[in-house]
């Protein structure tokens, strides 16, 4: 049974609301002031809260703030009741995190409609969250064993051969097997590194002070960094001839240099990974207004906007039909890092035609730049 908590200091109104909601089949609790309501909410874990704003001891805003600090008010629908119908008060209520706002007096029909609307929204949210968790679980189950087992199998297999037969093998064969072992180890190293980078970005995104501090870093004249990263990726895929570069140097980008390098590496790696040898990969960088635009275009299998919007760690698309390496960290790191520095990532793509990822980062023309202290 759906549980609803009513926090209202006017006893008669509180009883009326409880009676109305009980008649509709809900399990309803009541509290006579904000402090009591906060305690009851913590104990009963309601599915929805209806709360007056003007109350003794602790007002409605305080109740909502207390629940949000606990973490309990982040997903529970919250409806404010108040005799104050001023638009400014309504805006304050919604900005505080409330889901709806009912000015007094209200009818039973208005109350029931608001309650059912918020419960329906909560149900849809829970369903979407469940679907995302299921997708995440399926991707981890499908990709993680493969990503760990494949390089480990190669390392163990070839190293066992070297240990057993190295005395009777010629130098070229030993070198060939050593190269296989090195490549497999690099694959494991890249997976581990991306996991650690992604975890670090997640921590920073939840820390407002660290987010602000990151936006004080600068990378002047980015051309060499971008071109070197692009060339290294092209060499890794043995596709130097496919790479096209058009990168401006007259900018200072508001991004930590290591983060910019990682952004460039991952977005270009993605372009080579999802396009065939012989297909161009074009990397462009230029100033536009107060931003630096980094654009990477490949002419591979393409990507839908829905897939791009769902990019996250452990999330891959079409793995059942396309052989690919990685755990989905690459673009997830790009999106997180760009967001951390106050930029944006956008996608233009057509299936089996091209994918163009444009990264917009805060920047100034180099000649306008005066070094600032890093916090």
N, C-alpha and C positions, 0 to 999 in steps of 0.2 A: 504494500500500500504506500502511495506517495505521501511523504511527511512534509508538513508545512508549519513553519514557525511564525506566529504573529506577535510582534513587539509593539505594544501600544499602551500608553499610560492612562488613557481614558477607558475606564473599566467597561462601561456600557458598550462602547464601540468595539472594544476588543472581543467581548462576548458575542456581539452580533456577527462579527467577521468569522469567529470560530464556528458559530452555528451554521452560517451560510456555507462555509467550506466543508464542514462535516456532512452536511446534507448532500453535497456533491460527491461524497465518497472518499474524501481525503482524511488522513490522520493528522490532527491539528494540535499543536502545542501553543501555549500562551505565555507571555512575560510582560510584567507591568512597567518595566523601565529598561533603559539601554544596557545597564550593567548586568541585570538579571538575564536579559535576552542574549547577551554575548555568552554567558555561562551556559544557558540552555542550548544555544547553537552548538557549542563545543561538545556538549554531552550527547545530544540527540542526533547530530549530523543530518539536518533537514535537507530535503530536495529543493526547497524554495523558501525564501524569507520575505515576509511583508513587514515593513518597519516604518514607524512614525519618525519624523525628523526631530521635532521639538519635544524633548523628554527630559525629566530630571536625571541628575547623576551622570548620564552619558547620552548624548544625542545620537541621532541616526547616522550621521557622518562618522562619529566615533566608533559605533558598532561595526560599520562597514570597514573602517580602517583596521580595527582590531582583528576582524576575520581575514583580511588580506595579509596582515602581518603573520597570522598563523598559517596562511596558505589555504585555509578553508573557504575563503570568500572569492577565490579566483574563478571557480566554475559554477558555484551555486547561484541560480537566478535570484536577484535582489530587487524588490519593488518598494519604492519609497511612498509613504503616505504623508500628506502635509496640507495644512490649511493655507500655506503660502503658495500662491499660484503665479507669482512673478516669474517672468521668463529667465531672469538672472538666476533665481533660485533653482529653477528646473535645470538650467545648464550646469550649475554647480553640482546638482545631484547626479546628472549623467556623467560629468567629468570625474566624479568620485568613483565611478565604476558601477553605478546602479544600472539595471536593465530596463526599468520602466518607472514611471512617476505618475501617481494618481492624486490629483488635488481633491481635497475635501470640499463639499460633500460629494460622494460618488454613489452610484447605484450598485445593486447586487450584480446586475448584468455586466457592468463595466469592470467590476472586480474579478468576476469569474472569467471574463474574456481575457483580461490581462494575465491572470494566473495560467490559463490554458495555453496562451500564446507563448509565455516564457518556458513552460514545461515542454512544449513542442520544440522550441528552439534548443533546449537542453538535450532533448532526445536525439535530435538531428546531429548535434555536436558530438554526443557520445557515440553515435553510430559512425560518424566520420572518423573519430579518434580510434574506434575499434578497427575500422578498415585500414587505417594507416599503420596501426600496430601489426595487423595481419600481414600487410605488404612488407613491412620491415622484417618480420619474422621469416617470411618466405624468402626474402632476398638474402638474409643472413644464412639461412639453412642451405640455400642454393649456391651462394657465392663463397662464403667463408671457408668451408672445407676444401673447395677447389683451389682457392687462392693460397692457402697454406700448404696443402698436400702436394700440389704440382711442383713448385720449386724445391720443396724438401725432398721429394722423391728423386728429383734429378741430382741434387747435392749428394744424397746418401748413395745413390746408385753409382754415379761416376767416381765418387771418392772411394767406394769399396773396390771398384775395378782398379783404380790407381794403387791402392794399398796392396792388392793381391797380385797384380800383374806388372807393376811398374818396371821390374827388372828385365822383363822380356819385351817391353814396348819401346818403339822408337820415339825420338824426341817430338816429332810432329804430332803423333797420336796423344802423347802426354799433354802437349800444349792445347790440342783441340778439346780434350776433356776438362782441362783446367779452365778453359774459356767458358764451357757449359756451366761449370760450377760457379764461376764468377758471375755470369749473367743471372743465374737463379738466385744467388745471394743478393744481387742488386735489386731484383724484383721483391724479395722479402724486405730488404732495407727500405725501399720506397714505400711499401705498404705500412711498415712500422712508423716511418717518419711522418707519413700523412695522418696516421691515427693520432700521433702525439700533437701535431700541428692543429688538427681539428679540435682535439680536446682542449688545447690551450686557448683557441679562439672562442670556444663555448664559454670558458671561464671568464674571459675578458668581456664577452657580450653581456654577462650578468653583473658586471662591476662598472658602475657609472664613472667612477673616478679614473679607472684604467682606460676606459673608452675615450674619455676626454683627453687624457695624457697622450694616447696614441695619435691623436689628430694634430699634435704639435711637432711631429717628426717631419722631415723633408728629404726628398731625393732630388737633387739638382741634376740637370742635363741627363735625362734617362736613356738617350739613344744607345749608348754602348751597352748598358745593362740589358735593355730589351733585345737588341740584336744578338748579343752573346748568348742569351738564354734561348732565343729562337734557333740559332745555328747549332747549339748543343743538342737540342731536341731533334733537329733535322738529321744530324749525324747519328744520333741514337737509332733512328728509324732508317738510316741509310737513304735519306731522301733530300739531300742537299739541293738537288736540281729542282725540286718541287717548291722550294721556299722562295717567296717574294717579299722583300722588305721595303717599306717606305715610312721611315720613322724620323720625326722632327726632334731636334735637340734643344729648342728654345723654350724650355719650360722647367719649372721646379714643382714637382708633384708632392702634395701633402700626404705622403705615405712613407712609413719606415722602409728603408732600402731592402732589407731582407724580405719584408712582406710583399713589396712590389715584385721582386724577383720570383717569389713563389707564385704569385698571381699569374705572371707571364708564363712561367714554366708549365703550370697546370692547364691553362686555357690553350696553349699551343700543343701540349701533349695530347689533349682531347681532340684537337683538330687532326693531328697525324693519326691518332688511334682509330678514328672513325671515317677516314678517307683512304682510298687505295693508292699505292705507288703510281706515279704518273699524273696524279691529280694535284692541282695547285693548292698551296696553303699560303694565304696572303696576310701579312702582318703590317698594320698601319698604326701610326701614332702621331697625333697633332694636337695643338692647342685650339680650342674653340671657346670663345668668351672666357669664363673663369674656370674652365675645366680642361683636363687632358683626356682626349678620347683615344683609347686603345681598342682597335678593331681587329679581330682575327676571323678570317673567312676560310672555310674549307669546302670542297665540292664532293662531299661524301654522301652518306645515307640520310642525312637530315635528322631533325628532331622536332617533335610537336611542341607547341607552347605549353600544353598540359604536362608533358614530360619535364620540360624545363622548370616549370613552376613547382614541380614535386621533387626537384633535385635535393638530395640529402645524403648524408653518409649512409652507407650500406644499401643505397637505392640504385638499382640498375634497371635498364629498360631493354626488353627484347633479348635477354641473355639466353633464353631457350632457343632463339633462332640465330643469334650472332655470337660467335666466339669472341670474347674480349677478356682483358685482364683488368684487375682492380676491384675495389670495393665501393666505388662511387664517391670516394673522398675528394677527387680532383675539383669538380665544379662546385661541390659543397664548400670546399675551402675558399675558392674564388669568391663565391657569393658572400660568405661570412666575412672574409677579410675586407672586401670592398665596402660592405655595409659598416664594418667597424671604423673605417676611415672616412665615412660620410659620403661614399660614392654610390653609383647604381650600376646594375648589370642588366642589359636587355638582349633579347634574342630576335633574330629574323631567320626563318628557315623554311625550306620546302623539301618534303620527303623525296629522297633520291636525287636531289638537286644541289642543295648547298645548306650550310649553316653559318650564320654570321653572328658572333657574340661581340657586343660593344660594351666596353667598360668605361664609365665616366668617373673621373677622379678629380677632387679639388686641386687646383694648380694656379700658378701665376707664370707670366712670361719671365724668363730668367733675368732679363735686364731690370725687371721691377722688383726682384727678390732681394730682401735684406734679411740675413740670417737672424733667427730668433732662438732664444734659449730653449733647449729641450727640457721638458719637465720630468 
